Amino acid sequence: MAEVARLDVVGADRVKSDFISSLSHELRSPLMLLSTFAKKGHYDFDTAENGFEALQAFQGA
């Protein structure tokens, strides 16, 4: 009985780790894009027009 419970815990931990790894990978690309734009200071978000241009660039990337 204890062995079955241990195997369940090990399996659940593996599923959790796989999920977190996948989520991390899926978030990394968009976050890197935003980070790059922010670091280079390409866009001024002070006006709606500038914000719209930045949004178009994000969508096109």
Contacts in CASP RR format, 6 or more apart in sequence:
PFRMAT RR
TARGET T0000
AUTHOR 0000-0000-0000
METHOD contacts of the structure
MODEL  1
MAEVARLDVVGADRVKSDFISSLSHELRSPLMLLSTFAKKGHYDFDTAEN
GFEALQAFQGA
33 58 0 8 1.000
33 61 0 8 1.000
34 58 0 8 1.000
37 43 0 8 1.000
37 54 0 8 1.000
37 57 0 8 1.000
37 58 0 8 1.000
42 54 0 8 1.000
42 57 0 8 1.000
43 50 0 8 1.000
43 51 0 8 1.000
43 53 0 8 1.000
43 54 0 8 1.000
43 57 0 8 1.000
44 50 0 8 1.000
45 51 0 8 1.000
45 54 0 8 1.000
END
